[in-house]
C-alpha cells in the first residue's frame, strides 16, 4: 500500500474535508494548499497525480497527533538549554514503515491494546494480542514483526467502520 493510499483511506475513515487536512498539515508546521492535497489524494492513473512522500505522510500523522492530543510540552531541561520550538520540530527524513504509521495512529487516537484489537474485529481481521504487541516492538527485537499492508489496510478499514457508523 503506497503513502497516497494510506492518506486517502485515512481521510475517508476519519471523515475529513480537504480544509481539515490542510489544517492538520499546518499543525505540524507544513503549509500545503488544498489543490496540492487533491493531487496527493488522486489515484496513480488520474491526471495531476502527485506521489506522497514519506515526509508528507509523517507530517500529516504528526499533525493528527497534535490535533487529537495537543502539542507536546517541552521539558524543563529543553527550556533551560534554550531549544526553541522550531529546532525541535525539524527531523531528518524518516522512512514511513507500516509499523510507524500504525504506531502514530495509535498515539493520535489514544488507543489502548483493546481499542486496536476492536478495530481489527470490526474489519473482521483476526490478530492476537501477541501479534499486535510484536508490531509495536523496536526493530531488531527478537519478537519484532513487520506490519504488512494487509494488517494496516484492515486496521484502517476498522477505523472506517468505527467512525462512519
C-alpha positions as CSV (number, residue, x, y, z in Angstrom):
1,X,0.0,0.0,0.0
2,X,1.6,3.3,-1.0
3,X,1.5,6.5,1.0
4,X,-1.2,8.1,-1.2
5,X,-3.5,5.1,-0.4
6,X,-2.8,5.5,3.3
7,X,-3.7,9.2,3.2
8,X,-6.8,8.6,1.0
9,X,-8.1,5.8,3.3
10,X,-7.4,7.8,6.5
11,X,-9.2,10.9,5.1
12,X,-12.2,8.7,4.3
13,X,-12.1,6.7,7.6
14,X,-11.9,9.9,9.7
15,X,-14.4,11.7,7.6
16,X,-12.1,14.7,6.9
17,X,-12.6,17.5,4.4
18,X,-9.8,18.9,2.3
19,X,-9.6,22.0,4.5
20,X,-9.4,19.9,7.6
21,X,-6.4,18.1,6.1
22,X,-4.8,21.5,5.3
23,X,-5.3,22.3,9.0
24,X,-3.7,19.1,10.1
25,X,-0.6,19.6,8.0
26,X,-0.4,23.2,9.3
27,X,-0.4,21.9,12.9
28,X,2.8,20.0,12.0
29,X,4.3,23.2,10.5
30,X,3.7,22.3,6.9
31,X,1.9,24.8,4.7
32,X,0.1,22.9,1.9
33,X,-2.6,24.2,-0.4
34,X,-5.9,22.5,-1.0
35,X,-5.1,21.7,-4.6
36,X,-1.9,20.0,-3.5
37,X,-3.9,17.8,-1.2
38,X,-6.3,17.0,-4.1
39,X,-3.3,15.9,-6.2
40,X,-1.9,13.7,-3.5
41,X,-5.4,12.1,-3.0
42,X,-5.7,11.2,-6.7
43,X,-5.1,7.7,-7.9
44,X,-1.9,7.0,-10.0
45,X,-3.8,6.8,-13.2
46,X,-5.5,10.2,-12.8
47,X,-4.2,13.4,-14.3
48,X,-2.4,15.6,-11.8
49,X,-1.4,12.7,-9.5
50,X,1.5,13.6,-7.2
51,X,3.3,10.9,-5.1
52,X,3.0,11.5,-1.4
53,X,6.5,11.5,0.2
54,X,7.5,9.8,3.5
55,X,7.9,13.3,5.0
56,X,4.4,14.4,3.9
57,X,2.9,11.3,5.4
58,X,4.9,11.8,8.6
59,X,3.8,15.5,8.8
60,X,0.2,14.5,8.4
61,X,0.4,11.9,11.1
62,X,2.3,14.3,13.4
63,X,-0.4,17.0,12.8
64,X,-3.1,14.4,13.5
65,X,-1.4,13.6,16.8
66,X,-1.2,17.4,17.7
67,X,-4.8,17.9,16.6
68,X,-6.2,15.0,18.7
69,X,-3.8,15.0,21.7
70,X,-2.4,18.5,21.8
71,X,1.2,19.8,21.3
72,X,3.9,18.1,23.3
73,X,5.1,20.2,26.1
74,X,8.9,20.9,26.3
75,X,10.7,19.6,29.3
76,X,12.3,22.0,31.8
77,X,15.7,20.8,30.6
78,X,15.0,21.7,27.0
79,X,13.8,25.1,28.1
80,X,16.9,25.7,30.2
81,X,19.1,24.8,27.2
82,X,17.2,27.3,25.1
83,X,15.9,24.9,22.5
84,X,13.2,26.7,20.6
85,X,10.2,25.1,19.1
86,X,11.4,25.2,15.5
87,X,14.6,23.4,16.3
88,X,12.6,20.6,18.0
89,X,10.2,20.1,15.1
90,X,13.0,19.6,12.5
91,X,13.6,15.9,11.9
92,X,15.6,14.1,9.3
93,X,13.8,12.2,6.6
94,X,12.1,9.2,8.1
95,X,11.1,6.1,6.2
96,X,7.5,5.7,7.0
97,X,7.0,1.9,7.5
98,X,3.6,0.5,8.1
99,X,4.7,-0.2,11.7
100,X,5.4,3.5,12.2
101,X,2.1,4.6,10.6
102,X,0.2,2.2,12.9
103,X,2.1,3.5,15.9
104,X,1.4,7.1,15.1
105,X,-2.3,6.3,14.5
106,X,-2.4,4.6,17.9
107,X,-0.9,7.7,19.6
108,X,-3.1,10.1,17.7
109,X,-6.3,8.3,18.5
110,X,-5.2,7.5,22.1
111,X,-5.9,3.8,21.5
112,X,-5.0,1.1,24.0
113,X,-4.5,-2.5,23.1
114,X,-8.2,-3.4,23.4
115,X,-9.1,-0.4,21.1
116,X,-6.7,-1.6,18.5
117,X,-8.0,-5.2,18.7
118,X,-11.6,-3.8,18.4
119,X,-10.6,-2.1,15.1
120,X,-9.4,-5.4,13.7
121,X,-12.5,-7.1,14.9
122,X,-14.7,-4.5,13.1
123,X,-12.8,-5.2,9.9
124,X,-13.2,-9.0,10.5
125,X,-9.4,-9.5,10.6
126,X,-8.0,-11.9,13.1
127,X,-5.0,-10.8,15.1
128,X,-3.8,-11.8,18.5
129,X,-2.6,-9.6,21.4
130,X,0.9,-11.1,21.0
131,X,1.0,-10.4,17.2
132,X,-0.2,-6.8,17.8
133,X,2.4,-6.4,20.5
134,X,5.2,-7.7,18.2
135,X,4.2,-4.9,15.6
136,X,5.0,-2.2,18.2
137,X,8.3,-3.7,19.3
138,X,11.5,-2.0,18.4
139,X,13.1,-3.1,15.1
140,X,15.8,-5.7,16.0
141,X,13.9,-7.1,19.0
142,X,13.6,-10.9,18.8
143,X,9.8,-10.7,18.7
144,X,9.6,-7.7,16.3
145,X,7.1,-8.3,13.5
146,X,6.8,-6.3,10.3
147,X,3.3,-4.7,9.8
148,X,2.3,-5.9,6.4
149,X,0.0,-4.0,4.0
150,X,-3.0,-6.2,4.9
151,X,-2.7,-5.5,8.6
152,X,-2.6,-1.7,8.1
153,X,-5.4,-1.9,5.5
154,X,-7.6,-3.9,7.9
155,X,-6.9,-1.5,10.8
156,X,-7.9,1.5,8.6
157,X,-11.0,-0.5,7.5
158,X,-11.9,-1.0,11.1
159,X,-11.5,2.8,11.7
160,X,-13.8,3.4,8.8
161,X,-16.5,1.1,10.3
162,X,-16.0,2.7,13.7
163,X,-16.0,6.4,12.7
164,X,-18.5,6.3,9.9
165,X,-21.3,4.2,11.5
